[in-house]
């Protein structure tokens, strides 16, 4: 997301700059630096700590910082490329297909185990009379 100044963050969250700095000192929020070395806060960090903030204000702040902000390859700003959502959906579909294959393989293996168990536990009835030793004839 966009980086905003401490003053802008205070305005977006309707809190004072002192509160923002106090949250930083307490470790509740992280403050980084912008391209000029000035302290700046990512708007996602503001959302995480303070909850919902004014969307109109965020868009204006993003437009101010956007010229210096480098977006990632999968950012939704680039409409011609796959979005993160599309990539995640593809991954879910691939994992579902692998899960279906694993279930089919498990069912086949279960059938094999049952077949082998029947073969191992099957007691056959003798088809011939028991063999008597030769010395019993005397």
Secondary structure, 3 states (H helix, E strand, C coil): CCEEEHHHHHHHHCCCHHHHHHHHHHCCCCCEECCCCCEEEEHHHHHHHHCCCCHHHHHHHHHHHHHHCCCCCCCCCCCCCCCHHHHHHHHHHHHHHHHHHHHHHHHHHHHHHHHHHHHHHCCCCCCCCCCCCHHHHC
